[in-house]
Amino acid sequence: MRQSLLIFFVSLSALFCACESDYSYRGDGTSIAFSTDTLSFDSVFTGIATTTAKLMIYNRSGKDMTLDQIYLKNGNTSSFNVNINGSNTTSLSNLHLRSGDSLYVFVNVFPKETDGKTYQLDDDIIVIGGSNTWSAHLLAYGMNVRRISGHLSTDTSFDNGLPYLISDTLTIDANVTLSVAHGATIYMNENAAIEVYGTLNCEGSLDNRIVFRASRTDKFYNDIPGQWHAISIMQPCGKASIRYTEIANSSYGIQADSATMVTLDCTVIRDAMHNAIRSYAANTTITNSLLYNCGDALLDIYGGNVALLHCTMSNYFKWDSRFDASIMAHAGENYPALERLSIINSVVVGNTANELDLDDTFTADNTLISHCYMRLGSKWKENDDPRLEAVIVGKEPGFVNRDSCDFHLTVDSPLRDAADISHSQQLSTDYDGISRCHGNTSDIGAYTFTPLTTDDNE
């Protein structure tokens, strides 16, 4: 019996040893593959580490093998940081990799400051097996920025040289003006905000717009809302004049408090978690502007004076369910009184059944919706409501491509020649700088139809 057991265990041990690889194979030219030939990062700021990306290394040889070394080519001098197979190191040796198996390399970038506005960062992950060498390229573009926060207590100008990075809250004190030049870019960190007790002047231009946006520059984050807080115009005397500017990725685009003044022209506010504009007893004027894809109302009105002329409002928020109409105007004993609301020659559409919600206490004495294209619910009697004048009801306004946010007009758009020309004459050009009026007609919305923008739709 003992002899039989001994023979059994010796045989089992021999079988186990025969199945256990000695990992002596070092591969050939095709044994190792990477999940990507080049691991790329979008623009990254000096002195700020990026999020971590993943690179996979696969054994495609059909045999268990040993990797003699995996290392970061530039070693400790690199702006790239790597974690190889769970180790925070720039080099590992003698790694066993079974046939068909893989290992992880995690990579982030911490760019160092250098001369110039932007610069390229390169490195390589090198894998050695015997006489074989495999590599994957690492690529990023560093960007120098000017960091700013705290209080502005004297008049200040932002130029269009290096971008600005606002890390928390920037406060413009009373009687102080911040002037932002055309072409300036202002990046906003998570929860960052601008509070305006004085004056904010943003003078972008048709060909060189100002941009306020989230500091995450990866393409994935381009339309993700809620990455920073808001531009807030604060009582009692905050003012904002904003032209040719884009405001993106915030929780609220603009919050205008009571007794403040806000003027927007040729401005885009997009992808806010809540409202593009929240106007609370403020004097708010918006012309030739685009408001789109926000989680709640695009325009949330609590009393005051609000006027829209030739605006395009399109709300197809994709990150969550949306319940508010694109335009909400509230009334009640706890809210300030509405002095005047006018929405003229504008388009208001979205993916709810009704995109205009006005309190029933508003009358034609203080409310005018004229020559607009709107998606209205069944409660509206557009032909009998004295607040509505020549309003076209519909949900397909004839945009070139709503999904890609191209709100130019197609050749058969119902917005064409449907505006009130007398109001259009107040604006000589549209959002693109094209003549607003053609003969005795003009088009609803921020854009004027031009064949050059709709060749594919004719």
Secondary structure, DSSP 8 states (H G I E B T S, - for coil): -HHHHHHHHHHHHHHHHHHS--------TTSEEES-SEEEEEEEETT-----EEEEEEE-SSS-EEEEEEEETTGGG-SEEEEETTB-SSEEEEEEE-TT-EEEEEEEE-----SSSEEEEEEEEEEEETTEEEEEEEEEEEE--EEEEEEE-S-EEE-SSS-EEEEEEEEE-TT-EEEEETT-EEEE-TT-EEEESSEEEEE-BTTB-EEEEES--SGGGTT-S-SB-EEEE-TTT-EEEEESEEEESBS-SEEE-TT-EEEEES-EEE--SS-SEEEES-EEEEES-EEE--SS-SEEEESEEEEEES-EEEE---SS---S-SEEEE-STTS--EEEEEEES-EEEESSS--EEE-TT--TTTEEEES-EE---TT--TTT-TTEES-EE-S---EEETTTTEEEE-TT-TTTT-S-HHHHTT-SB-TTS-BSEETTEE-SSS----GGG-GGG-
